[in-house]
Amino acid sequence: MPKSFSSAPRLQGRKRRRRRGDRSESALDILNRLLAAPMSISLGGEPRQVCVIEAIMLQLIQKATTGNLRAHRALEKYQAYARTRAEASLALIFEESDYTTALATFTSEKSDG
C-alpha cells in the first residue's frame, strides 16, 4: 500500500514572518549620515577632525597626485557626479534694516574713494 502524504508532519497554522523594523530612515539618509560622520585623520603630521567624505576625497587626491590612475579616474567620477548634483549657488538675502542700510552706505562710500 502506498504511503499517504497526509501522515507527513505539517506546519501548524501559518508560517510566521520576520517583521522588519520601522523604516524611518531611507538609504540616502543613512548614507548621508555615515558620510557626514566625523573621523580623525593625520594631515601633514597633525591630527585633524574631518567628515568621512572629506577623508575619502583627500585620500583620492593624495593617491592621484602620486600617479595612481585608478584613484584619478575615481576622483574624476566623483567630480562629475558632484557637478550634476550641485544645487544653486549660495545667495545672501539681506532684509531691510537700519544696519543693512548703513552697511550699504558705508561700502558705497568706501568704494567711491
C-alpha positions in Angstrom: 0.0 0.0 0.0 1.4 3.4 -0.9 2.3 5.8 1.8 -0.1 8.6 2.4 1.2 12.1 2.3 -1.3 13.1 4.9 0.7 11.4 7.6 3.7 13.7 7.0 4.2 16.3 9.7 2.6 19.6 8.9 3.2 23.1 10.0 0.6 24.2 12.4 -1.1 27.4 11.3 0.7 30.0 9.2 4.3 30.5 8.8 5.5 33.4 11.0 7.2 36.1 9.0 10.0 38.1 10.4 9.0 41.6 10.9 11.3 44.3 9.8 11.9 47.3 12.0 10.5 50.7 11.2 12.0 52.1 8.1 12.0 55.6 9.2 15.4 56.3 7.6 15.9 55.9 3.8 19.1 54.5 2.3 20.0 58.0 1.2 19.6 59.4 4.7 21.7 56.6 6.1 24.5 57.3 3.5 24.4 61.0 4.2 24.6 60.4 7.9 27.5 58.0 7.6 29.4 60.2 5.1 28.9 63.2 7.3 30.2 61.5 10.4 33.4 63.0 11.9 36.6 61.0 11.9 40.2 61.7 12.9 43.0 61.7 10.2 46.6 62.9 10.1 47.1 65.6 7.6 50.7 66.8 7.3 51.6 65.0 10.5 48.9 66.9 12.5 45.7 65.2 13.7 42.6 66.7 12.3 38.8 66.0 12.5 37.1 65.8 9.1 33.9 64.2 7.8 34.2 60.8 6.2 33.6 62.0 2.7 36.3 64.6 3.0 38.7 62.0 4.2 37.9 59.8 1.2 38.4 62.8 -1.2 41.7 63.7 0.5 42.9 60.2 0.1 41.9 60.0 -3.5 43.6 63.4 -4.2 46.8 62.2 -2.5 46.9 58.9 -4.5 46.0 60.6 -7.8 48.9 63.1 -7.3 51.3 60.2 -6.9 50.2 58.8 -10.3 47.6 56.3 -9.3 45.4 56.1 -12.4 42.6 54.2 -10.6 42.4 57.0 -8.0 42.5 59.6 -10.7 39.6 58.0 -12.5 37.6 57.7 -9.3 38.2 61.3 -8.4 37.1 62.4 -11.9 33.9 60.4 -11.4 33.2 62.0 -8.0 33.8 65.4 -9.5 31.4 64.7 -12.5 28.8 63.4 -10.1 29.2 66.5 -7.8 28.7 68.8 -10.8 25.5 67.1 -11.8 24.1 67.1 -8.3 25.2 70.7 -7.4 22.5 72.9 -6.2 22.1 76.5 -7.0 24.8 78.7 -5.8 24.6 80.3 -2.4 22.7 83.6 -2.4 22.6 86.0 0.5 19.4 88.0 1.0 19.6 90.9 3.4 16.5 92.2 5.0 15.9 95.9 5.0 17.0 97.3 8.4 19.0 100.2 9.7 22.1 98.0 9.9 21.9 96.9 6.2 21.2 100.4 5.0 24.2 101.8 7.0 26.3 98.9 5.7 25.3 99.6 2.1 26.0 103.3 2.5 29.4 102.6 4.1 30.6 100.2 1.4 29.5 102.5 -1.4 31.3 105.4 0.2 34.4 103.3 0.7 34.4 102.1 -2.9 34.0 105.7 -4.3 37.2 106.7 -2.6 
